[in-house]
Protein backbone atom coordinates (compact mmCIF):
# COMPACT_ATOMS: atom_id res chain seq x y z
CA UNK A 1 0.00 0.00 0.00
CA UNK A 2 2.86 2.37 0.80
CA UNK A 3 4.36 1.77 -2.66
CA UNK A 4 0.99 2.53 -4.27
CA UNK A 5 0.75 5.79 -2.35
CA UNK A 6 4.29 6.71 -3.39
CA UNK A 7 3.31 6.14 -7.02
CA UNK A 8 0.35 8.51 -6.67
CA UNK A 9 -2.28 5.81 -6.66
CA UNK A 10 -5.42 6.19 -4.52
CA UNK A 11 -6.25 3.23 -2.34
CA UNK A 12 -10.03 2.82 -2.02
CA UNK A 13 -11.58 1.30 1.09
CA UNK A 14 -14.52 -0.97 0.19
CA UNK A 15 -17.84 0.18 1.59
CA UNK A 16 -21.07 -1.69 2.25
CA UNK A 17 -24.13 -1.24 0.06
CA UNK A 18 -27.64 -1.32 1.52
CA UNK A 19 -31.03 -1.75 -0.11
CA UNK A 20 -34.17 -0.77 1.81
CA UNK A 21 -37.54 -2.18 0.77
CA UNK A 22 -40.68 -0.77 2.37
CA UNK A 23 -44.23 -2.13 2.13
CA UNK A 24 -47.74 -1.52 3.46
CA UNK A 25 -51.33 -2.24 2.48
CA UNK A 26 -52.61 -0.50 -0.64
CA UNK A 27 -55.82 0.63 1.06
CA UNK A 28 -56.89 1.32 4.64
CA UNK A 29 -60.08 2.52 6.28
CA UNK A 30 -60.16 5.89 8.01
CA UNK A 31 -59.65 5.19 11.70
CA UNK A 32 -58.02 1.84 10.90
CA UNK A 33 -54.55 0.48 11.63
CA UNK A 34 -51.80 0.51 8.99
CA UNK A 35 -48.65 -1.60 9.32
CA UNK A 36 -45.38 -0.60 7.65
CA UNK A 37 -42.64 -3.17 7.07
CA UNK A 38 -39.04 -2.14 6.36
CA UNK A 39 -36.52 -4.72 5.18
CA UNK A 40 -32.90 -3.67 4.78
CA UNK A 41 -30.55 -5.94 2.84
CA UNK A 42 -26.78 -5.80 2.46
CA UNK A 43 -26.61 -5.94 -1.33
CA UNK A 44 -22.82 -5.67 -1.47
CA UNK A 45 -19.85 -7.92 -0.70
CA UNK A 46 -18.62 -6.04 2.37
CA UNK A 47 -20.29 -6.56 5.75
CA UNK A 48 -22.45 -3.60 6.84
CA UNK A 49 -21.82 -2.70 10.48
CA UNK A 50 -24.05 -0.90 13.00
CA UNK A 51 -27.10 -0.71 10.74
CA UNK A 52 -29.54 2.14 11.44
CA UNK A 53 -33.06 2.54 10.01
CA UNK A 54 -35.01 5.79 10.21
CA UNK A 55 -38.55 6.71 9.27
CA UNK A 56 -40.83 9.70 9.69
CA UNK A 57 -44.46 9.43 10.78
CA UNK A 58 -46.46 10.54 7.72
CA UNK A 59 -49.27 13.09 7.68
CA UNK A 60 -52.74 11.87 8.52
CA UNK A 61 -51.75 9.18 11.04
CA UNK A 62 -50.69 8.67 14.66
CA UNK A 63 -47.86 6.33 15.66
CA UNK A 64 -48.52 3.37 17.94
CA UNK A 65 -45.32 3.21 20.05
CA UNK A 66 -46.13 -0.26 21.38
CA UNK A 67 -45.91 -1.68 17.87
CA UNK A 68 -42.15 -1.78 17.38
CA UNK A 69 -39.10 -3.50 18.84
CA UNK A 70 -36.94 -2.42 21.75
CA UNK A 71 -34.14 -1.06 19.59
CA UNK A 72 -36.40 1.77 18.36
CA UNK A 73 -36.62 5.33 19.66
CA UNK A 74 -39.14 7.96 18.61
CA UNK A 75 -39.41 11.71 19.01
CA UNK A 76 -43.21 11.77 19.16
CA UNK A 77 -46.35 10.12 17.82
CA UNK A 78 -47.71 12.77 15.47
CA UNK A 79 -46.87 13.53 11.83
CA UNK A 80 -43.24 14.49 11.31
CA UNK A 81 -42.02 12.53 14.35
CA UNK A 82 -38.79 10.60 13.75
CA UNK A 83 -38.44 6.87 14.42
CA UNK A 84 -34.90 5.49 14.71
CA UNK A 85 -33.91 1.83 14.95
CA UNK A 86 -30.32 1.68 16.19
CA UNK A 87 -30.02 -2.04 15.61
CA UNK A 88 -26.34 -2.43 16.40
CA UNK A 89 -26.34 -5.35 13.99
CA UNK A 90 -23.80 -6.25 11.32
CA UNK A 91 -25.19 -7.62 8.08
CA UNK A 92 -23.04 -9.99 6.07
CA UNK A 93 -23.31 -9.95 2.28
CA UNK A 94 -26.95 -10.44 1.21
CA UNK A 95 -28.14 -10.76 4.79
CA UNK A 96 -31.30 -8.85 5.74
CA UNK A 97 -33.18 -7.61 8.79
CA UNK A 98 -36.76 -6.41 9.16
CA UNK A 99 -38.51 -3.86 11.34
CA UNK A 100 -42.20 -2.93 11.49
CA UNK A 101 -44.37 -0.24 13.02
CA UNK A 102 -48.09 0.49 13.15
CA UNK A 103 -49.96 3.76 12.78
CA UNK A 104 -53.62 4.66 13.27
CA UNK A 105 -55.23 6.53 10.39
CA UNK A 106 -57.03 9.74 11.34
CA UNK A 107 -60.82 9.42 11.22
CA UNK A 108 -61.08 12.80 9.53
CA UNK A 109 -59.27 11.69 6.36
CA UNK A 110 -61.58 11.75 3.37
CA UNK A 111 -62.29 8.87 1.03
CA UNK A 112 -59.54 8.68 -1.60
CA UNK A 113 -56.88 10.51 0.46
CA UNK A 114 -53.33 9.23 0.04
CA UNK A 115 -50.84 8.49 2.83
CA UNK A 116 -47.26 8.67 1.54
CA UNK A 117 -44.20 7.38 3.36
CA UNK A 118 -40.51 6.63 2.79
CA UNK A 119 -37.72 5.27 5.01
CA UNK A 120 -33.91 5.38 5.12
CA UNK A 121 -31.13 2.97 6.07
CA UNK A 122 -27.44 3.48 6.76
CA UNK A 123 -24.46 1.73 8.33
CA UNK A 124 -21.17 2.80 9.86
CA UNK A 125 -19.36 1.91 6.63
CA UNK A 126 -21.83 3.13 4.01
CA UNK A 127 -21.68 6.37 2.09
CA UNK A 128 -24.72 8.26 3.35
CA UNK A 129 -28.26 6.92 3.73
CA UNK A 130 -30.16 4.72 1.32
CA UNK A 131 -33.79 5.72 0.69
CA UNK A 132 -36.52 3.12 0.36
CA UNK A 133 -39.17 2.97 -2.30
CA UNK A 134 -42.11 5.35 -1.79
CA UNK A 135 -45.18 3.66 -0.28
CA UNK A 136 -48.63 5.10 -1.00
CA UNK A 137 -51.79 3.92 0.76
CA UNK A 138 -55.28 5.06 -0.23
CA UNK A 139 -57.88 5.79 2.44
CA UNK A 140 -61.30 4.23 1.81
CA UNK A 141 -64.58 4.85 3.59
CA UNK A 142 -65.62 2.13 6.05
CA UNK A 143 -68.28 -0.37 5.04
CA UNK A 144 -71.84 0.67 5.82
CA UNK A 145 -73.76 -2.00 7.76
CA UNK A 146 -77.43 -2.33 8.75
CA UNK A 147 -79.38 -5.06 10.50
CA UNK A 148 -83.13 -5.32 10.91
CA UNK A 149 -85.76 -7.93 11.71
CA UNK A 150 -88.09 -8.76 8.87
CA UNK A 151 -91.83 -8.36 9.32
CA UNK A 152 -93.64 -7.58 12.54
CA UNK A 153 -91.48 -5.97 15.27
CA UNK A 154 -92.97 -8.44 17.82
CA UNK A 155 -92.89 -12.23 17.67
CA UNK A 156 -94.78 -15.04 19.38
CA UNK A 157 -93.00 -17.58 21.55
CA UNK A 158 -92.08 -20.65 19.50
CA UNK A 159 -92.68 -18.95 16.16
CA UNK A 160 -89.87 -18.41 13.61
CA UNK A 161 -88.69 -15.00 12.47
CA UNK A 162 -85.81 -13.74 10.38
CA UNK A 163 -83.13 -11.05 10.37
CA UNK A 164 -81.93 -9.16 7.32
CA UNK A 165 -78.29 -7.99 7.24
CA UNK A 166 -77.06 -5.55 4.61
CA UNK A 167 -73.52 -4.33 3.95
CA UNK A 168 -72.52 -1.80 1.30
CA UNK A 169 -69.25 -0.41 -0.02
CA UNK A 170 -69.46 3.38 0.26
CA UNK A 171 -66.03 3.98 -1.27
CA UNK A 172 -64.91 4.29 -4.88
CA UNK A 173 -62.72 1.19 -4.61
CA UNK A 174 -63.36 -2.53 -4.96
CA UNK A 175 -63.08 -4.31 -1.62
CA UNK A 176 -62.19 -8.00 -1.55
CA UNK A 177 -62.41 -10.61 1.17
CA UNK A 178 -65.41 -8.99 2.89
CA UNK A 179 -66.69 -11.19 5.74
CA UNK A 180 -70.07 -10.76 7.43
CA UNK A 181 -70.65 -12.41 10.83
CA UNK A 182 -73.47 -12.48 13.36
CA UNK A 183 -74.21 -14.17 16.66
CA UNK A 184 -77.41 -16.04 17.42
CA UNK A 185 -79.09 -13.97 20.17
CA UNK A 186 -79.97 -15.32 23.59
CA UNK A 187 -83.30 -17.19 24.03
CA UNK A 188 -83.39 -18.13 20.33
CA UNK A 189 -82.33 -21.13 18.25
CA UNK A 190 -81.00 -21.04 14.70
CA UNK A 191 -83.25 -23.00 12.34
CA UNK A 192 -80.78 -25.13 10.42
CA UNK A 193 -83.42 -26.62 8.17
CA UNK A 194 -83.66 -23.37 6.20
CA UNK A 195 -80.85 -22.22 3.89
CA UNK A 196 -79.08 -18.97 4.76
CA UNK A 197 -79.39 -16.49 1.90
CA UNK A 198 -76.27 -15.04 0.34
N, C-alpha and C positions, 0 to 999 in steps of 0.2 A: 504494500500500500504506500509506503514511503517513497519507493521508486516511482510509482504512478504520480504521486503528488509533485515530485521533483520534475517530472516530464510535463507538468501542466495539465494532467488529466484530472477530471472530477470524479471522485468516488461517490456513488449514489448508495444511500442506505435504503434497502427495500422497506416499503410500507404496506400495511394491511389495506384491504379493500372491502368495504361493507356494502351490503344491499339490504334495504329496509322495505318490506312489503306490509301494507296496511289494508285491513278489510273490515267491513261492517255490512249490516243488512241494507238492501236497496231501498226499502220503505220502512216507516215506523209510524205508529199512531201518535198523535199529540197526547202528551201525558204519559207515554209509554217509555220503556227502558230500551236503550240502544247500547250494544256491546261493541267496542273496538278491539281488534286484535292486531298487534304489531309483532312481526317476525323479522329479526335481523339475522343475516347470514354472512359469514366471512366468505366472500366470493374470490378471494385471492389465495396465494400460496404461503403467505406469511401469517403467523398467528396474530390475532387482534387482541390486545390486552386492555383490561379495564374498560369494558364496553359500557357506554352510557346511552340511554334512550330518553328523548324528551318529546313532549307533546303539549299542545295548548288547548284548553277547553274551548270548543267552538261556540259561536253565538247561538242562542236559542235553546241551550241545555244547561243542566246543573250536574256537576260531578258527584258521583257516589264514592266517597273516600274508602268505604269498606270493601270496595270491589277489586282492589289491586293488592299486589304482594308487598311484603315487608321491606323490600329494597327501594320502595317508591317514596318520594316526598312531593308535596304539593303546596303551592302558595295560596290557594283558595279553592272555592268550589264553583265560582261563577265564570262566565265567559272571559277569556283572556288569561285565566289562571294557568300557571306553568306546572306540569307534572314531570318529574325527573326520576328515572330509574338508574341509580348508580349501582349497577349489578356487581361490579368487581370481578366479573368473569373474564376469562381468556377463551376466545374461540379459535380452535384450530381451523385449518383450511376446510371450507365447506361445512363447517359446523354452524348450527343455528340455535337461537334461543327465542322464546316467545313471552310477551307480556300482554295483559289485557286490562281494560278498565271499562266501567259502565257509567253512562250518563242518563239522566231523566229529561225527556223532551218537555219543553214548556207547553202548558195547556193552551196558551194563547196563540201558538203558531197556527197559521192558516193552512188550509188544505192546499197542497202543491208547493209549500215552502221547501227550500233546500238547505240542509245542514252540510257544511263543507269542512273537511278536516285534513291535516297533513302532519306527519311526525318526522323526527330526525334521529339519526344514530351516529355515534362517533366512538373512537377508541383512542388510547394514549398514543398509538403509533399510526394514526390515520391523518391524512391531510384535510382538516376541516370536518364538517358534518355532512352526512349523506341524507338527502331528503327522501321521503317515501313517495309513493304514488298518491294522488289526491283522491280522497274518498268522499262521494256525495250521496246523501241519503234524503229521500223525498218524504215529506210528512203527509200522511193521509188521514182523512177524517175517520173517527171510530165507527164501527158498525152500529147501525140503529137496530134496536131489538124491542119487540112488543110481545106480550103474552096476554091472552084473554080466554075466558071460558065461553064455549059456544052455547047459544040458546039461552034459556031462562037463567037468571042470576041465582036462583035457589034450586036445590035438588032434593029429592026424596031419598030417605035412607034405603039402601039396597038397590037403587036405580043407577044405571050407568050415565055418565056424562063425559064430555070431551073438552080438551084444551086446544087452543090454536096458537102456535108460536110462529112469529114472523121475524125474519132478519133481512136487512137490506144494506147494500153497499152505498154509502152516501158520498163516496169519493169519486174521482175521475179515473181511478186505476183499478185494474183487475186484481182481485184478491183470491189467492189459492189456499187450499187446505183449511177452509172455514169449518169449524166444528161447533155443533149446537148440542148442548146437554141440558137435562132437566132432572129433577128429583121427584119421585112419587111422593106426594104430600102425606102427612100423617092421617090416619083414620080412613085411608083409601087403599084399594088394591088395583094394580094394573091388570087390565083384561088382556091376557096374552092371546086370546082366540081371535082378536081383531088385528089386521095388519096396521102398522104405523105408517102414515103417509109420509112421502118424501124419501 
